[in-house]
């Protein structure tokens, strides 16, 4: 799904060849639908439409705009986007608790846009069933939906949104069975993010052409590019990098230690590519010729490496891959990538209960690291940002963020600095150490068995 083109550059100075393969292209890797819900360019869509996207664009009429993910809820399959645009009308949101079986609806969106064109399509149907799955209500609809409809509004006869189209039941013996997320679930997300949304319109019923004419200006085509970069280390060993978009976030936490304060705004001025996984033992061996880890499992993260060891690893990578530059992430880049557009204690929320789904830590790791990618990724497609191995950052350690740079750069000022920064927690840590804002320090030679790294790819 992600491969649309490849560009190769290689060096054969050593006995292996390092190859940089660019898996990105002009054509999007997927499309879907979104709709405007408030002033300021806010849009709702499905989480699965934009999850893991390196780049998102929305098209309204002839305009094509970059969009960013502000919030995402995997469990509900909801995402909140924002684009820099003014004057686009937003749709009113109905009370989905009042919806009954038999209610007439229309689904608007961009199904199969690459085949049948990039204009809004509307299909008519009814709410054919209301079921409960995992304690959540789901609307079943018999309006025709196809790939590309996901994220589009399901509206009633007054043009008010009652749900978000998110799935179609595919089976040779089944037709016209789709599903929709009741819009009241999305209202909770909008309220949490401070987005003002429009209540019921108070209008009477509209006929088909009038309804489509009213609703379609608020419906946008979503195109996503799941851009990755792959470095081939030879003998079947590769390193994969995920694009992290430029943006701003609030760094630190008021709930943590003094080391995580004061909370401060940081702007990442330029997109960058960060390792999809922690550097593994087989990757380290491919570059350095040896594996320093006590736990000798090729797909486990490399551990027991110091900051100086990581610099030596990066030096070899930089010597062998022309036109690319590798480094450790800055501390700000690491937290920004870990949060993946969220503002909570963990990439998925504030509670520790779900951490077992995203991390290897003391409650589930059985006192050992585990192969990378075995848990759920965050919203930007990065694995093991919580737990498994502590990850070195480029920055020197400071006891607080007082005076920290706000531009995403590494804090290299050596005055009062005590070692270098580590992030993310590891397999033997408690949940608190695995939070997005949690930070630790160590000497550059490395003092713990749980220290590993994740690599950033720049200037390619």
C-alpha positions in Angstrom: 0.0 0.0 0.0 2.8 2.4 0.8 5.1 1.8 -2.1 4.7 4.0 -5.1 8.3 4.8 -6.1 11.8 4.0 -5.2 15.0 6.1 -5.4 18.3 4.4 -4.6 21.7 5.6 -3.6 24.4 3.3 -2.3 28.0 3.0 -1.1 30.0 -0.2 -1.1 33.0 0.9 0.9 32.4 -1.9 3.5 31.5 -5.5 2.8 27.8 -4.6 2.9 25.9 -2.0 0.9 23.7 0.5 2.5 20.8 1.6 0.3 18.3 4.3 0.8 15.0 3.5 -0.7 12.4 6.2 -0.8 8.9 4.9 -0.6 6.9 8.0 -1.4 5.4 9.5 -4.4 3.1 12.0 -6.0 0.1 9.8 -5.8 -1.6 9.4 -2.3 -1.6 6.0 -0.7 -5.2 6.3 0.3 -8.3 8.6 0.3 -11.3 9.2 2.4 -13.8 11.9 3.4 -14.0 14.5 6.1 -16.5 17.3 6.9 -16.3 20.7 8.6 -17.8 21.1 12.1 -16.7 24.4 13.4 -15.0 27.7 12.6 -11.3 27.6 12.2 -11.0 24.8 9.7 -11.9 21.9 12.1 -13.0 18.7 10.4 -14.1 15.2 11.6 -13.2 12.0 9.9 -12.4 8.4 10.8 -9.1 7.5 12.6 -8.4 4.7 10.1 -8.4 7.2 7.2 -5.5 9.3 8.6 -3.7 6.9 11.0 0.0 6.6 10.3 -0.2 9.3 7.5 3.0 11.2 6.8 1.1 13.9 4.9 -2.6 14.8 4.8 -4.3 17.1 2.3 -8.0 18.0 2.0 -9.7 19.3 -1.1 -12.7 21.6 -1.0 -13.8 22.5 -4.5 -10.7 23.6 -6.4 -8.7 24.3 -3.2 -6.2 21.7 -1.9 -4.9 22.3 1.7 -2.5 20.6 4.1 -4.2 19.3 7.2 -3.0 18.2 10.6 -4.4 15.6 13.1 -5.3 17.3 16.3 -6.8 14.4 18.1 -7.4 10.7 17.4 -9.5 8.0 19.2 -8.7 4.5 17.8 -11.3 2.8 19.9 -14.1 4.9 18.4 -12.4 5.3 15.0 -12.6 9.1 15.2 -10.1 11.8 14.3 -10.2 15.6 14.4 -8.3 17.5 11.7 -7.6 21.1 11.1 -6.7 23.0 7.9 -5.9 26.7 7.5 -9.0 27.8 5.7 -11.7 30.4 6.4 -15.3 30.7 5.1 -16.1 27.0 4.7 -19.6 26.3 6.1 -19.8 23.7 8.9 -22.5 21.1 9.3 -24.9 21.1 12.3 -24.8 18.1 14.5 -28.0 16.3 15.6 -28.7 14.3 18.7 -27.8 10.8 17.6 -29.5 9.4 20.8 -32.8 10.3 19.2 -32.2 8.4 16.0 -34.5 5.4 15.4 -34.5 2.4 13.1 -36.2 3.5 9.8 -34.8 7.0 9.8 -34.1 8.1 6.3 -30.5 9.1 5.7 -28.0 10.1 3.1 -24.3 9.3 3.1 -22.0 11.9 1.4 -18.4 11.4 0.4 -15.9 10.5 -2.2 -16.2 6.7 -2.9 -13.7 5.2 -5.3 -12.5 8.7 -6.2 -9.6 7.5 -8.3 -12.1 5.6 -10.5 -15.3 7.5 -10.6 -14.1 11.1 -10.0 -13.4 13.5 -7.3 -16.8 15.1 -6.9 -19.2 14.5 -4.0 -21.4 11.4 -4.2 -24.6 11.0 -2.2 -26.5 7.7 -1.6 -29.9 7.3 0.0 -31.0 4.8 2.6 -32.3 4.2 6.1 -31.0 3.3 9.5 -31.6 -0.4 9.2 -30.4 -1.4 12.7 -28.9 0.0 15.9 -26.6 -2.4 17.8 -24.2 -2.2 20.7 -20.7 -3.4 20.3 -18.2 -3.3 23.2 -20.7 -1.1 25.1 -20.9 1.4 22.2 -23.8 2.1 19.9 -23.4 1.5 16.2 -25.7 2.5 13.3 -26.3 0.0 10.5 -27.3 1.6 7.3 -28.4 0.3 3.9 -27.2 3.3 2.0 -24.5 2.2 -0.5 -21.0 2.9 0.9 -17.6 2.1 -0.8 -13.9 2.7 -0.1 -13.5 6.4 0.1 -16.8 7.0 1.9 -15.1 6.5 5.3 -15.1 9.6 7.4 -18.1 11.2 5.5 -21.2 12.5 7.1 -24.4 10.5 7.5 -27.1 13.1 7.5 -30.8 13.2 8.2 -33.5 14.8 6.0 -32.7 18.2 7.4 -29.0 18.0 6.5 -27.9 17.5 10.1 -25.1 15.0 10.8 -26.3 12.0 12.8 -23.2 9.8 12.2 -19.8 9.3 10.5 -19.6 6.5 7.9 -16.8 4.1 8.9 -17.3 0.6 7.5 -18.9 -1.7 5.0 -19.7 -5.3 5.5 -18.0 -7.1 2.6 -19.3 -10.6 1.7 -20.5 -12.2 -1.6 -23.9 -12.8 -0.1 -24.3 -9.4 1.5 -25.1 -6.0 -0.1 -25.9 -2.5 1.2 -24.8 -3.1 4.8 -22.7 -0.3 6.1 -21.9 1.1 9.5 -21.7 4.5 11.1 -20.4 6.0 14.3 -23.2 8.0 16.1 -22.2 11.7 16.1 -22.7 12.1 19.9 -19.4 10.2 20.4 -17.6 12.8 18.2 -19.2 15.7 20.2 -17.3 14.5 23.3 -14.0 14.8 21.4 -14.9 18.2 20.1 -15.8 19.5 23.6 -12.5 18.1 24.9 -10.5 19.9 22.2 -12.5 23.2 22.7 -14.2 23.1 19.3 -17.5 24.9 19.1 -19.9 22.8 17.0 -23.3 23.8 15.5 -26.5 22.4 17.1 -29.5 21.2 15.1 -30.4 23.5 12.2 -34.1 23.8 13.0 -34.9 23.5 9.2 -37.6 21.5 7.8 -37.1 18.4 5.5 -35.2 19.0 2.3 -35.6 17.1 -0.9 -32.6 15.2 -2.3 -31.1 17.8 -4.6 -31.6 20.6 -2.0 -30.1 18.5 0.7 -27.0 17.7 -1.3 -26.6 21.3 -2.3 -26.7 22.4 1.3 -24.4 19.7 2.7 -21.8 19.1 0.0 -19.8 22.4 0.4 -18.9 21.2 3.9 -17.6 17.8 2.7 -13.9 17.4 1.8 -11.9 14.8 0.0 -9.0 13.6 2.2 -5.8 12.3 0.6 -3.1 10.7 2.7 0.5 9.9 1.9 2.0 7.2 4.2 5.6 8.3 3.4 8.4 6.1 4.7 12.1 5.8 4.1 13.9 2.5 4.1 17.6 1.9 4.6 18.8 -1.5 3.4 21.7 -2.7 5.4 22.1 -5.9 3.3 21.4 -9.5 4.0 17.7 -8.8 4.5 18.3 -6.3 7.3 16.5 -2.9 6.9 15.7 0.2 8.9 12.3 1.8 8.3 11.6 5.5 9.0 8.3 7.2 9.4 7.6 10.9 8.5 6.8 13.1 11.4 5.1 16.4 10.2 6.2 19.9 11.4 4.1 21.4 14.1 3.8 22.7 17.6 3.1 21.0 21.0 3.3 21.6 24.7 6.3 19.8 26.1 6.5 18.4 29.7 3.9 17.6 32.4 2.5 19.2 35.5 1.8 15.7 36.9 5.4 14.5 36.8 8.6 15.4 38.6 10.3 18.8 38.6 12.5 17.5 35.8 9.3 17.7 33.5 8.6 21.4 34.3 7.8 24.0 33.4 5.5 23.0 30.6 6.4 25.0 27.5 5.4 25.4 23.9 7.8 23.9 21.3 7.6 24.4 17.5 9.1 21.7 15.3 9.9 23.8 12.2 10.6 21.0 9.7 9.2 17.5 9.1 11.6 14.7 9.9 11.8 10.9 9.6 12.2 8.8 12.8 12.7 5.1 13.2 9.5 3.2 13.1 11.1 0.9 15.6 13.9 1.0 18.1 17.3 0.0 16.6 17.4 -3.8 16.8 20.3 -6.1 17.6 20.5 -7.4 14.0 20.6 -3.8 12.7 23.4 -2.9 15.1 25.4 -6.0 14.1 24.9 -5.2 10.4 26.5 -1.8 10.8 29.0 -2.4 13.7 29.9 -6.1 13.2 28.9 -7.1 16.8 26.0 -7.2 19.1 26.6 -5.8 22.6 23.2 -6.9 24.0 23.1 -9.4 26.8 19.7 -10.7 25.5 20.8 -12.2 22.1 17.6 -12.0 20.0 18.0 -10.4 16.6 14.7 -8.5 16.5 15.0 -7.3 20.1 16.1 -3.7 20.6 19.8 -3.3 21.0 20.4 -2.6 24.7 23.4 -1.9 26.9 24.7 0.8 24.6 25.8 4.2 25.8 25.4 7.6 24.1 29.0 7.4 22.9 28.2 3.9 21.3 25.2 5.4 19.5 27.4 8.2 18.1 29.8 5.6 16.7 26.9 3.7 15.2 25.6 6.9 13.6 29.0 7.8 12.3 29.2 4.6 10.3 25.7 5.1 8.9 26.6 8.6 7.9 29.8 7.5 6.2 28.0 4.8 4.2 24.7 6.4 3.0 25.3 9.2 0.6 23.0 12.2 0.7 21.5 11.3 4.1 22.3 12.3 7.6 21.5 10.2 10.7 21.3 11.4 14.3 19.6 10.7 17.6 16.4 12.7 18.0 16.4 15.8 20.0 14.5 15.5 23.2 11.8 17.8 21.9 11.5 15.7 18.6 11.3 12.5 20.7 8.4 13.8 22.8 6.6 15.3 19.9 6.8 12.0 18.0 5.8 10.0 21.0 2.7 12.2 21.6 1.7 12.0 17.9 -0.6 15.0 18.2 -2.0 14.1 21.6 -1.8 15.9 24.9 -2.3 13.1 27.3 0.1 11.2 29.7 0.5 8.4 27.2 0.1 8.5 23.4 -3.3 6.8 23.8 -4.7 8.6 26.9 -4.2 9.3 30.6 -4.9 5.9 32.2 -2.4 3.1 32.8 -4.8 0.3 32.1 -4.3 0.4 28.3 -0.5 0.6 28.6 -0.2 -3.2 28.3 -1.4 -2.9 24.7 1.3 -0.4 23.7 4.3 -1.2 25.8 6.6 -3.8 27.3 7.2 -2.8 30.9 7.4 -4.4 34.4 3.8 -5.5 34.5 4.0 -7.7 31.3 7.6 -8.0 30.1 8.6 -10.9 32.4 11.9 -9.1 33.1 13.2 -9.2 29.5 13.0 -7.0 26.4 10.9 -8.2 23.5 11.0 -8.0 19.7 10.2 -4.6 18.4 6.7 -3.9 16.9 4.9 -6.5 19.1 2.6 -3.9 20.6 0.2 -1.3 19.2 1.8 1.7 17.4 0.9 5.3 18.3 -1.2 7.5 16.0 1.8 8.2 13.7 2.7 4.6 13.3 5.7 4.4 15.7 6.2 1.3 17.9 7.6 0.9 21.4 7.7 4.6 22.2 6.6 3.5 25.6 8.7 0.8 27.3 10.9 -2.0 25.9 14.2 0.1 25.9 15.2 3.5 27.1 16.1 5.7 24.1 19.0 8.1 23.9 18.4 11.7 22.8 20.9 14.2 21.4 20.4 16.6 24.4 22.5 17.0 27.4 20.6 16.6 30.7 19.3 19.6 32.6 17.3 19.3 35.9 14.3 21.3 34.5 13.2 23.0 31.3 14.0 26.5 32.5 15.8 28.0 29.6 15.2 25.1 27.2 15.0 25.9 23.5 11.6 26.3 22.0 12.5 25.5 18.4 12.9 21.7 18.7 16.7 21.8 18.6 19.0 19.9 21.0 19.8 21.5 24.3 23.6 21.3 24.0 24.6 23.9 26.6 27.0 22.0 28.9 26.8 24.3 31.8 25.3 22.5 34.8 24.5 19.6 32.4 24.8 16.1 34.0 25.1 13.4 31.3 22.6 13.0 28.5 18.8 12.5 28.2 17.0 9.1 27.9 13.3 8.7 27.1 10.5 6.2 27.1 11.2 3.7 29.9 12.1 0.1 29.4 11.0 -3.5 30.2 11.7 -3.4 33.9 10.2 0.1 34.6 6.8 0.9 36.1 4.2 2.6 34.1 5.0 6.1 35.4 8.5 5.9 33.8 7.0 5.1 30.4 4.9 8.3 30.1 5.3 10.6 27.1 6.9 13.3 29.3 9.0 11.0 31.5 12.8 11.6 31.3 16.0 10.1 32.7 19.7 10.7 32.4 22.9 8.7 32.3 26.6 9.2 31.5 27.6 9.0 27.9 29.3 5.7 28.4 26.0 4.2 29.5 25.3 2.6 32.9 22.2 0.4 32.5 21.3 -2.7 30.6 18.0 -1.1 29.4 19.6 1.7 27.3 18.9 1.6 23.5 18.2 4.1 20.8 16.0 5.2 17.9 17.4 7.0 14.9 16.3 10.1 13.0 17.0 10.4 9.2 17.6 13.9 8.0 18.8 15.8 4.8 18.0 13.0 2.3 
